[in-house]
Amino acid sequence: MNIKAVSLKYLACLTLCVCTALSVVNAEATEGGGGAYPNGAEGVMGGALPPPGLYYLNYLTLYTADHMNDKAGNKVPVDFHLNAVANVSRLVYMTDKQFLGANVGMYALVPLANVSVTVNGAGSTKSGLGDISFAPAVLAWHSKNWHAATAVEFTAPTGQYDKNRNANLGRNYWTIEPIVTGTLLTDNGIELSGKFMYDFNTENTATDYTSGQEFHFDYATTYHRGPWTMGATGYFYKQVSNDHGGTAIANDGNRGQVFAAGPTIKYDYKNMSLEAKYQKEMLVENRPEGDKYWLKLIWAF
């Protein structure tokens, strides 16, 4: 296996952490892996969209990693360090219009990020606007103990991208992501939530590389007591089809995998809530392995 080419492929996967892209290029490889969605962003009440109104959500996240794993889950022998910080603003607007018994809404996400990466002593840092995501139509159903929603989210290549630069804020291709979410909240305060997604990626025309299709979900298992919610959240990611281009064939399609879990705590107060959580990555293949920290604010206007 070409360790240098494989390590560059891993760097391109870092978008999963911060809604931004990090694409690394040399004579042997252009890019690999996919993942426009920041895995782990949702969790508590992840399947319950709010009632009609305008809402602001802010996600502050830090991702750190100091090693990468190969396709067998073993550490790749390269000197690698990553720190990625993102602040993502999300506006959600739910209307009082209904379709198929569901409330109709829409949302958009705008990420600002700083990515710093070092590979074998060579470092690169970039800050600015990342790739913007939006869903023009969301359907949300509600009942006493069940909530569900569905949408199709689009991620546009709005972030800066240069195939000859180590750190990039954009991916330079579109991602189309169907979404299904669900939440069960029992009368005694036990919650189970999941947000299930499947990604289709278009070609990066600057590198002639197409990332494979991806299945992933966020989850939460928590207990509600008064204004407090405590429990565990995390995510699972699995690339289900091969990448095409660059070193994809040599590395069996560059299929990635990761599972993460960790504690969460959330406090609700009047028209706002604040959630803090930590997620540890494990069972990692063809990706960096690291730690993710979140602080999430929800504000109802």
Secondary structure, DSSP 8 states (H G I E B T S, - for coil): --HHHHHHHHHHTTHHHHSS------SS--------S-TTS--TTTT---SSEEEEEEEEEEEEEEEEB-TTS-B-SS-EEEEEEEEEEEEEEEEEEEETTEEEEEEEEEEEEEEEEEETTEEEEEEEE---EEEEEEEEEE-SSEEEEEEEEEE---S---TTSS--S--SS-EEEEEEEEEEE-TTSEEEEEEEEEEEE--BTTTTBB---EEEEEEEEEEEETTEEEEEEEEEEEE-S--BSTTTTTTGGG--EEEEEEEEEEEEETTEEEEEEEEEEEEEESSEEEEEEEEEEEEE-
